[in-house]
Structure formats: C-alpha cells, structure tokens
C-alpha cells in the first residue's frame, strides 16, 4: 500500500546525504540487535547512528561502505546513545535491512535529489 501523497516541497525538506561508515561498534544496550556507527559526511562532519543491520552485515563489511542517510532529523536517544542521522535501507520479508548505497563512489556529504 502506498503512503499518503506528499508535495514536492515536503520532499525538499528531507536532507539525504552520502556518507562513508568509518567505525562500527556493537550496541548491546539496544532493545533489538544493533550497531553504533560513525559516518563521515564530508563538510557536514562525522555523525553517529544506531542501525538494526546486524542480520545481513558484519562489522568488518561495513567499514568503508558508502551509504545514504537522512541528516536533518533531531537527535534521537536510544538507550544511552544519541543517534544523529537515519541510515536508509530496505526491509526484507523477515524485517532484515539491506542498506541503500551508491552504485559508484561519490564525495561524502553530497545531497540526494
């Protein structure tokens, strides 16, 4: 089912950027299996995110991966951690998350539009 239709100006409010994962840690305090990520967004700096992506990704496989994330949400507290961006992915049939990535390398911090 398609969600409620939005306007072009609604879409323009979402700031989706390219970034490269530079560190990954286990996040045992989270309710669901998760990692703590640090992501380099170039001129925007390094932002932290909590991501429930442990089912399909090992920590080693994530280092250096270029991903897409929403960077203009307010910080969200998850257990004792503040997530500063939302890493984007696609939910599979069993709720496993496949990350959205770039097909070719791009500069960190570029906007999706």
Secondary structure, DSSP 8 states (H G I E B T S, - for coil): -------HHHHHT--EEEEEEEEEEE-TTSSSS-EEEEEE-GGG-EEEEEE--TTT--HHHHTT-EEEEE--S--EEETTEEE-SEE-EEE-TTS-EEE-B-SS---TT-B--
